[in-house]
């Protein structure tokens, strides 16, 4: 295919939904040089996220993934986390403005623990709560390149905030929290 050298795919703010995601999901595996994938604001939900998760596992060059504002819940986040575990070149992950709870955040935390190149992580405006914050906190200590961490509007209380504070204290590149 002529698209094998595509480095950036930007389909943000469309109405792709689950049906469109199924079609796109069939095409993504051939995009082995893809570095940026932007699907924000498309209402793909959990089902679309699961389809996407199955299609991105071999995108080892992927550096940025934006799935902001897509109605992704725990099931979609867990599927994504499982597929993202080997994408160690990722520098930016945006899952803000979704419906991710503590179990989704926990699995994402488990996946990102070895992403030493990650610079930006946005999980703002989800529902991760204290339990999800604690799980993420345990994963953050290795992310020495992290510059931006967004966890706003997540129902995080004192317990979660304390865990996060303890984990980010040595992240000397962190510029925005």
Buried (B, 14 or more C-beta within 10 A) or exposed (E): EEEEEBEEBEBBEEEBBBEBBBEBBEEBBBBBBBBBBBBBBBBBBBBBBBBBBBBBBBBBBBBBBBBBBBBBBBBBBBBBBBBBBBBBBBBBBBBBBBBBBBBBBBBBBBBBBEBEBBBBBBBBBBBBBBBBBBBBBBBBBBBBBBBBBBBEEBBBEEEBBBBBEEBBEEBEEBEEE
